[in-house]
Amino acid sequence: MKHPEWTESMKEKLVAWREHIHQRPELSFQEFETSSYIANALRKMPGMKTETEVGWATGVVGTLSAGEGPVIAIRADIDALPITEENNVRYSSENDGVMHACGHDAHTSIVLGVATLLSEHLQTGELAGTVKFIFQPAEESMDENGLSGSPYMIRAGAYDGVDAAIALHMCPWLPTGSMQVNDGYSMANVDVFQGVITGTGGHGAYPEQGTDPIWMLGPVLQALHGIVARKLSALDSAVVSIGEIHAGSASNIIPTEVSITGTMRSYSPEVRDKLAVELQRAFSIVEPLGGEYSFRIDRGEPALKNDPTVNQWFIKAAEQLYPTINITRGPFGMGGEDFGYVTERVPGALFFLGCAEPDGEQKDLHTPIFDIDEECLPIGTAILAQTVINYLKGEAVLPNRKKVEVDIHGT
């Protein structure tokens, strides 16, 4: 696929940024070297105003402004995952047990590339308006307050006055030269639950003298696994999965409690609420069996809801630049994406960019062998940059503007 001249010329820089960041991955809320590297790169760009420690110690925002006009934000996430890399490449992670296994290094490189291109464009006077480049920490994890990085950036005002927000994500199931878009709900609400079943416990030789929470666990598990299959419409997108069960200390002791931890995923707010109701009903099964229960739900990021108009901006820009690009339509899956906090409050969308390496080996997100075809970097840069240029020129319009709210649930 032939790249536009203006991105082809910076391909080496995009690769250098990406590989530098890939070699030095940092976990959520710990991206100190990464944010410093980003800030230093932004400060070299003409006309760029650079802010650090925005919302969090590692949040960075770059702003380009050329007079009165529309305001658009581009977001990149910068954190890595607690995964040990198994790739044998020159840019493998140098931090043991930490890896950019979700493509955030590529996202960051691409948005730095867009910032470089637009800093040149806005100096010529051909465009009017403001572009904010938001480099957000902690997309992958929540802190002790139950918040990931996006709410902190919103609360700090990073999206104040923004008319629209855009982003992209690496897509290892599509080849380079393709993209995936979806209108409406596209990635899931993410909720974590923990329940405790309590009995009296007792001696393993005399189970009749007490109540056994492990025995009660059986029907509870059946009820939990039956929520999606029997309590929701087959047309609803939802998942309930159990990841941990803990109980007991010895072979001859019936424990007093069993703890169960899992995740619930959904698209619509209505289904999200119904899952919570059905979760409570599943645990309540223990009461007629002589047990008691308690549970809590920690609500994570909301579902990513893509604005159809903003998706059309992506498609228009992609087809302008790459007439043969393959565009797939459909939801991205039940994974979470904390850009959903942004699209709750301001019109926005995120698209998936094909990055599969041509060797045909499946290198999925969040695996030790995840990697990308770096030919995707100029493509992502070009599409995002052209989307912004079209918007600032008035060739991409929102039917109804609305301003971002800063009241984040749970803060």
N, C-alpha and C positions, 0 to 999 in steps of 0.2 A: 504494500500500500504506500503510495507516494504521499509524503508529508508536505504541508505548506512550507514554503521556503523559510518563513519566520520561525517555525518550530524545528525544522530540520537543522537549522544553524545552531540551535542551542541543545541538541540531543546529548552531546558529550557532557554539558553542564548538568542536565537532568539526571543522567546516569551517575555522575560523580556525587551529586547531592544524595541520591537514593542509596548508593552503596556506602557512603560515609555514615549515614544514619543507620543503615542496616547493621553495620559492624558494631555499632555502639547503642544497642537497644536499652531502653529503661522502662521499668514498670510504671503502672498508673500512679499518679501523684508524685513520681520521683524523676521526672524527665528534665533534670536540671541542665545536663550537658546538651541535650537535644534542643531545649528552648533557647539556650545561649547561642547555639549554632544558627538557629533560625533567625534570632534577633540580629545577629551580626550580618547575616546575608541580606536581611531587609534594609539595614542601615546603609548599605552600599548602593541602593536603588534610588535614582533621582526622584525627588518629591515625596518620598515615603516618610510618613510619621510612624515611628515605632514605639509601642507601649509594651512593657513587660509586667509580669506579676498581675495580670488581669484576671480577677476572679479566684486565682490560685497562684502559688509561687511560680508555677511553670507555664501559665497562660500568656500567650503573645498575640498582639493585634497590630497589624500594619494597616495604615490608612492612606489611600491616594485620593486627593480631592482636586477637582478642576472646576470651581465655580458652582453655581446653583444647578441643581438637577436631581435625577433619581439617585437612590442609594441602594446598593446591592452588596451582600456579604457572600464570601466564599469560605467554606469551612474545611479545614484539614485536621484530622486527629493524629496525635503524635506519640502515643504510648505503645508499648510492646506487651508480650504475653509471657507468663512463666512456663516456657517450653524450651527444652534443650534442642538446639538445631542439629539436624543430621545431614544437611547439605555440605558437600565438599566443594566449596567455591571460594574464590579469592576474597570475597566480601563476607564470609561467614561471621556470625556473631562472636565477638570477643568477650562477651559477658556470659559466664556460665549460667545455664538455666534460664536465660532470658532471650527472646527471639521476636523479631518482627514477623509473626506468622499470620498476620491479617492484612498486610499491605499498607500499614500506616506510614511506613517509610516512603512508599511510592506516592501516597496521597500528599504527603508533605512536599516531596520533590515537585510534583505536578503543580501544586498551588504556589510554590516559590517560582516556578517557571511562568505561571500566569501573572504573578506580581511583577516579574522582570519585564515581560512583554507590555503590560499595561502601564508600567511606569514610563516606558518610552512613548506610548501612544498619548498618554495624558499630558505630556510635556509639549506636544505639537499644537494643542488647542483644537484638535479635531473632535474631541469628546468633551462633554460636560457632565458633571455628576461626581459621585463618590463611590469608591470601592473599598470595602473592608475585608482584610485577609485575616481570618480567625484561626489561629493554631491552638487547638484545644487539647488539654491533657485529659487523661483518665476516661477514655471512651469505654474501655474494657471492664473497669471495676468500679465498685461503689466504696465509699469510705464509711466510717462509723456512723455517719449521719444518714446513710442510705442514699447518698448522692454520687453520681458520676461527674465528669468534668463539665458537661454542657450546662447543667443548672447553675453552676458557679459562674460561668461566663455570661449567662443571661442575666443573673442577679447583679453582676458587676457592670452591666450596661453595654456589653459588647454588641448587642443587637438593637440597642435603642436607636430609633429613627430609621431603621432598615425597612425598605419596602419589600424586599425579597431576599431569599437565601438559597444558595445552591451548594452541592457537594457531589462527590463521586466515591465509588468503592471498587476495589479490585474484584474481578470475577473470573476465577480459575476454571469454571465450567464452560466458558466461551472462549473461542480463539481470538488472538489479537486481530483487530480490524472489525470488531463487532461490539455491540452494547446492548444492555437490557434496560427497559423502562417499564414502569407500571404506574397507572393512575390510582389514587386513593391509597388504602392501607396496603403496605408492601413488605413491612417487617413487623415483628410481633411486640405486643405488650410483654414485659418480662416481670414475673412475680415469683418470689421464692417463699415457700411455706415450710414451717416446722411444727409438727404436732407431737404431743406426748400422750401416750396411753398409760394410765396408772391403775395398778391393782394392789393387792396386799402383799404379794410375793409369798414365799414360804420355802419349805423343805421339798426337794425334788421327789422324795419318797412318799410325801403325803400331800399331793396336789389338791385333794378334796377339802383340805382345811383352810384354803385361801382362795384368792382370785388371781388368775394367771394372765398378765398382759400380752404374753407371747401368743397364747391361744386366741386372744381377742384380735391380735394383729391380722390373722387370716381374713376374716370378713371385712376388716377395714381396707386391706389391700385390694380385695375384690371390688369394694365400693369405689375406691379411688381410681382404679383402672377402668371402671365402668362409667365414670363421669362423661367422658367424651363419647364413648360408644352408645350410651343409653340415656343420657340426660340432656344432650345437646342435639340440635338438628344436624343431619349429615352435611348440610350446606355451610355450617359454621366452621371457621378455621380455629382449631384449638388443640392443645397438647397438655397432658398432665403426665409428668415423669417423676419417678422416685429415684433419688440418687444415693441416699444414705439411710441405713437402719442400724440403730445401736441398741443393744440390750445385753444384760447378763454379765456375770463375773466368774462363774464356776459351773461345772456340769451338774452339781446337785443342789443348786440354789435357783429357785424360781424368782426372777427379778421383780422389783416393785414397779418398774416402768420400762417402756420402749419408746424411743424417739425416732421419728420419721422426718426426713428432709427431702424436699423435691422442688420442682419448678412447674409453673403454669404459664403457658404461652397462648396468646389470643390476638385477634386483630381488632375487633370492635369493642368499644367501652361496655356495651350491653353484655357481650359474652364474657368479658373480663369480670364483671360484677356477678354474673351467674355462676362462674367457676368458684368464686369465693363462697357463695351460698351452698353449693353442692359439696364443697370441701368440708364445711361444718357438718352437713348431714352425714357424710361418710364417717367422720370421727364419732358422731353421736351414737353410732351403732353399738358402741361398747357399753352404754348405760344399762340396757336390759340384761347385759351379760355380767353385771356386777362391777363394771369398771368406771373410771372417770377419764376425762380427757381435757386437754387444753391445746390451743394452737394459735399461731400468729401468721400473718401474711406480710411480708416486706415487699411493698410495691416498688418496682424498678422503673426503667424507662418506659414511656408510652410507645404505642405503635407508631412507626414511621408512616405518615400520611402525605403522599406526594400530591402536590397541586397539579392538576391536568394542564393548566396553562403553562406553568414553568416547564413541565415535561415537553411541551411542544417547542419551547425555546431550545431545549437540548437537541431535539430531532431536527429542527431547522438548521441549527449551527452545524451539526454533524453532516447533514446532507449537503450543505453549502461547501464544506471542506472536503468531504469524502463521499462522492456520489454513489460509490459502490458499497458503502458500509452496510453491514448486516445488522438490522435492529430487531431484537426479540422483545416481545411483550409478555408480561406475566409477573406475578409477585416474586419476591426474592427469597422467600422462605420464612421459617419461624425463628430465625435468629433475631437478636436484639440490636438496636442501633440508636444511640442516644441523641442523634440528630432529630429524633422524633420529638424531643422537647422543643426544638426550634420550630418545626413545622406545625406544632400545636398553636404557635403564637404569631407566626409570620408566614405568608405564602412562600413555599419552598419545595424543593424536590432534590432527590439524590438518584443518580443512575449508576448502574453497574457497568464497568468497562472490561471487556474481554482482555485477558492477560495470559491465557494458557500457553505454556511453552510448546514449540512445534514438535518436540520429541514424543508427544502423545501420552506421556506419563501423567496420571492424575495427581495433582499436588494441591490438595484441598486446603481451605482456610483452617487455621488453628491446628495444623499438623506440623510435625518436625521437619517435613520435606517441602513445605510450602515455598514456592518461588514464583517469579513472574518472567515473562518475556519482556525485556526492557524496551522493545519496540513500541509497547503500549504507552510509554511515558509521553512522547510528543503528541500522540493522538489525544490523550486525556487533556493535556495542556492546551492544545488547539481548540478542542470543543468547548472547554470552560471559558477560554479567553474570547472566542467568537461569540459565545452566549452573552457575556458581559458587554462586548462591543455593540452587539445588536440592541441590547437593552438600553445602553446609554445613548444610542443614536435614535431611540424611539421606535425601533423596528420590532420590538418585543414589548407588549403592553399588558399590564395586569388589569382585569376588568374592575376589581375593587381592591383598593389599597387598604391595609390595616396595619396599625402600629403594634410592635411587640409589647407584650405584657411582661412584667418582671416578678410577679408573685408565683413562686415555684412551690408546687405541692410538696409538703414534707419539710420545708425549711423553717 
